[in-house]
């Protein structure tokens, strides 16, 4: 241990003994860490600089300028090179400064080679392990630390990244709203003709279990189990609800779900089997593809998402409102809950690329993502191992977790440990 580390850790041990204990257990030798010199010096960890090498303090000030000038508390996610906390303690009106390292190994590395004693000694500073599913009211997040976050902080990392991208995502929604209005006009007659999806309750009867089937790669390992499930007497088997892109995978194996949910205009007839099942109900939205709706052979029901754009539509023609947040899996799960189903098993809900594939059945790249493109993002699977994914899949996962954690009265199960671990669920063989 370096002399600097001992001096830094001595302060931490006096103030936060449990965190000090955890830091001393971290291995810093596993990193590819080098000193990088420009006008200033910084540390590069696995190719990611912890700060600017040209003007560290100017960069730190850019972070601080994001704060509301009237706030008296702040949480800093990540530490960088320690420049931001060193400037924060100079702000007199700050009464509380919470510092949340997102990777204790990197923090230990920083303590080994740099002097952080000034801000560590400030009475307003508190080192914390952050809440994973709740962002602080006033916060700053160091970009490098988001990239280098460890497994323990992968959830809060995802929420911070999602929040950083919120303005861009909202701008896309504004453009999509105009497209939705145009497709809504094409689907106007069907929306008025077909009943709201809550009428499916008449068909659910006394069943309390549901199998929710997405098109993740692990679905392929459950075909035989789903066949057996489908062959049970109707009063014994779970209601089988599939997302649109999973239908062709299921029918290729002789499995016919009770309900299919489709949300996106970009999911066309080419994404469905040539022979559409006549005994499967379709749940669609105003922005679903008109050709899919018009050519469906079975019963058809509709719904609105919970987005404000549909508030006026709902006043004029009330429909069930389903939770949506980027993925068709969200309204599919919410539909099961609103139908009164109390036990929900998730098949193929992987939010990642196990088996070196993006989807069950589909050829690589047909549905957009390709396993051949470099995957810089990851989530933890049921074995607490990192599995590759894309940024949007991470967001879909976290929004589903928020939903599930808000429904403690519902039992949620996952059927595979190879896909992303979903908080609030239990594993079932």
N, C-alpha and C positions, 0 to 999 in steps of 0.2 A: 504494500500500500504506500502511496506517495505521502509526503508530508502535508501537501494541500488537502488530500482526501481526509486525512486524520483530523485536520483543523475544521474542515467543513462538516464532517460526520459528527464531530464532538458537539457542535451546536445542535444538529438535528437530533442527536441522541438525548440531549438535555430537554429539548422541546417536544419532540415527537418520537419517543423511544421505539414504538412499534414500526414506524416507517424506517427508522435507522436500521433496525434489525433486518427488515426486508431488503434494504439497499445493500447491506454487507453480504447478503447471500447471492447477489446478482453477479453473473460472469460478464466482464467487459471484454475479455479476450476474444469472444466469438465474433466480434464486429470487424469489418474492414474499415478501420478508422485511421484517417491521416490528417495532418495539419495542412491547411490550404492558406496560402498567403496572397493577398492583393494589397490594397491600401491598408486593410486590416487583416487580422488572422482569424480563421474560424476552423471548425472541425468538420470534416466530411465523414459521414457514416454510411457505409454501403452505397456510396455515390451521391448521397443527399447531404448538402451543406446545412448545418444547423442554423446558419445566419448568412447574411451578406458578407462577402470578403472585401467589399469596396467601401461601404459606409454603414457599419453595424448600428450605430446610434441613430442615424437617420431612418433606417429601416424600423428600428424599435419605436421611434416616434410615430411612424406611419400606423403601426398597430394601435398605439395609444390614442391617436387622433380619432379612432373609430368609437371611442367611449362617449357616452352622454356626459357632458360637462357637469351636470347636476348630480350624477350618481355618487354615492358614498361607499359603495361596495363593488368589488369586481372579482371575478374568477378567471384565472389565466390557465387555459388548457395547454400544457406543454411548457417547456422552459427555454428552448432554443439554446443560445449561448449564455443566457442569464441577463441579457441586456434589457428586455422588457420589464422584468421585476425590479431591476436596478433603477429604472426610470419611474416605475409606479410608486416606489416609496418616497419619491420627491414630490408627489401630489398630496398636498396637505389635507384636502377635504376627503380623501379616502380614509374611511374608518376601519375597513376590513379588506384584506387582500388574500384571497384563497389561491394557492398555487397547486395545480394538479398535474404532476408529471404523467405523461402518457406511456412512458417506457422507462421503468426503473433502472434497467441495465444501462441505457443511454444517460440517464441522470447520474448514475454512478461513474460513468466515464467522464462526464462533465466535471464532477466533483474531484476527480483524480487529477485533472490537468488545469483547472481554473479555480480562482478564488471567488466564492459566492457568499462569503461570510456577512457582507454588509446587509444584503436583503434578507438573508436567513435569520439575522439577529433582530430585525425590525419587529416590534411587538404586534404590529397590525397584520403581519404575515402569518398564514397558517398553511402548512403542507397538508394536502388531503388526498384521499382516494376518491375520485369523482363518482357521483351517481351515474349509472349507465343509461337510464331511460328518462332522464330529466336534465335539460340544459339550465344552467344558472341564468338568472334574470339579466344580469350585466356580465358579459364575458368577452374575452379575447381568445383566439386560438392560433397558435404558432403553426404555420403551414408545414414546416419540416417535420414537426412532431406528429402531425396527422398522418403523414406518409409512413413514419417509423413507429407508430403506435404498436404496442404489444397485444397479445391475445386477450389479456385481462381487460384492456380498454378498447377493444374493437367495436363494441356497441356504441359507446359515446363518440368514438371517432366517426362512425357512420352518420350519426345525427348531426355532428358538427359539419361534416362535408355536405350533407343534405341542406342544412341551413345556409351554408355558403353559396349553394347553387339555387336557392329559392327564387331569387329575382329572375334568373335565366329561365327556370322552369315555368314560372308564372307568365313570362312573356310568350312562351310556347303555347301555354293554355289559352292565352288571348287569341292567338292565331287559330288554334284548334276550335275555339268557340265559334268562329265564323264558319268553319267547315262543318261543325256539328249542326249549325242552323240550316245549312244547305241540305245536309243529309236528312235532317229532321223533316224537312218539307217532302222529301221523297218517301219517307216512312210514315207520313202523317196519317194516311188512310189505315195502314196496318195498326198503328198505335191506337187509333180510335176503335178499330174493329176487335182487336184481340184483348183479352182480359189482363188485368194486373197479375203479376206473378204470385201475389199472396193467395190467389184462388187455387194454387196448387195444394194448399192445405187440405182441400177436399179430397185429394188423392193420397196424401200421406197417411191419413187415417191414424192408427195407433202406433205407428213406427216411431221409435225414438233415436235411431242410430242412422248415421250417414257416412258414406265413403266418398270423400272429395278426391277427384282424380285430376292431377295436373300432368303435364307432358315432360317432366324432368326425366333424365336418363334412368333413374332407379325404378321407374314404372315398369320397365321391361323385366325386372326380377319378380314382379308380383302378378304376372298374367295368370298363372295357374291358380293362385289364391283367389283372384277376382272371378275366375270362371266358376270355381266351387261356390263362391259367395252368390253369384248370379243365379245358380241352379237351386238355391235354397227356396223353400216355399215363400211366397210374397210376404206373409205375416212374420217371417223369421229373419229375412235378409235385410241388411241396411239399405236405405235409399241411396242409389248410386248417382252422383252428380259429377259430371265431367266438364272441364273447360274445353273450349272449341278445338284447340289444336291437339287434344288427347283423343278425340273421337275416332279418327282414322286408325290410330294405334290400337285402340280397343276393338274396333270392328274387324281389324285384320286378324284378331285372335278369337273372333266369335263372341265377343263380349259387347252387350248392348246396354248402355246406361239408361237410367230413367229420365234424366234431365241433362241437357247441354246448355251451357251459358256462353253467350258470345257478346262481346263488348265493342270491338274495334272494327271500323269500316275496312281496314286493311286485311282482315281475315275474310277471304272470299270463298266462293264455291270450290276453288282449286285446293283449299285447305281441308276439305271434307271428303268423305268417301263418295265414289261415283253414285252408289246407291244409298240414298239417305234413309235411315231407319224410320219406319212409320209409327213405331210404338215408343219413340223417344220424344219428350217434350222439349221445346226450345224456349229459353228465356233470353230475350234480346233487349237492347237499349235503343234510344233514338239515333245514336251514332253507329249502330250496327250496319253491316253491309246489306243493302236492299235486296240483292239477288239471293242472299242466304235466307232472308225472311220469306221472300215470295216463293221460293222453291222448296221450303221445308215441308215434309210429308206429314209429320206428326202434329200434335197440339202445339199451339204457340201462345206464349205469355210475354208480357213486357214489364219493364221497370225503368225507373230513373236513377241516376247516380245521386249522391249527396251533394254534388256541386251546385253552387248558387244559380248557374245558368238555367237549371231546370225548375227553379222555384215558381216561376210564372206558369210554366207548363203544368206543374202539379196543381196549381190553383184551378186551372181550366179543365184539366182531365186528370184527376188524382190517380196516382200509381204508387206501388210500393217503392220506397227509397232505399237503395242498397249502398253500402260502404264501398267506395272506390278510391284507389290511390296509386294508379299507374299500371296495375296488373289485373287481368281477368280473375285471378285467384281470389282477390279481395271480395268482390260481389258474390262469387261462388260460395265462399265460406259464410258470408253474411246471409245469403239466401237460406242456407241450411239452418242457421241460428233462428232466423225470423220465421221459418216454417215450424219451429218448435222442437227441432231435433237436439237432443241433449248430449249425445256422444258422437264425436266427429273424428274420423280417422283420415289422415292425409297421405295420399299416395303420389309419388312423383313430384312432390313440392320441394324441390331441391335447391332452388335459388343459387345454383352453382353447377359445376361441370364434372361430376364424378364419372368414372369409366372413360375419361377422355372424350366425352361427348357433350353436346349442348342440349339435346332432346331425345326422348324415346322415339323410335320409328323413323324420324325425319333425317334426311341426308344433311350433312354438315353445311351450314350457311343458308339453307332454304328459308328458315324462319328468322334470318337476320344474323344472330351471333355465329361466329366460327371459332372452332377450337384451334385453328391454325394461326389466329391472331394472338399476339403476345398478351398474356393476362397479367396485368400489374396489380390486380385487386384480389382479395381473398376473404373468405369467411371461415368460421370453424365448423367442422362437421360433428356428428355425434360421438366421434372418438377424440374430440378436441384436437383434431389435426387441421391444418390449413388446406383448404381446397380452392382452386381457382374460380373466379367469377368475374362479372362485369359490374361497373358502378351502379347501373340501374337495378340489377338484381339485388344488390345490397340494400338499396332503398326499399324495394318491394318487400324484402324480408323484414326490415325493421317496422314498416307500416303494418304488416300482418301481425308482428309481435305486439305492437301497441294495441291492436284490436283484441287479440287473444288475452292479453293480460288484463283487459278491461271486462272480461267475461269469465270470472272465476266460477260461475255456476255451471259452465259448460265443460265437459271433459274432452280435451283435445289429445289425439295420439298421432305420433309419427311412425311410419312403417319401415324406415331405413335410416341407419346411422351414417350412411355414406354421403348424403346431401347435407345442406346447412342445418345446424341445430337451431330449432325454433323455440324461443323462450315461451314458457307457459304450456308446453306439450310434454307428454310422456311417451316413452318408446314402447312399442308393442311388437312382439315377434309375429 
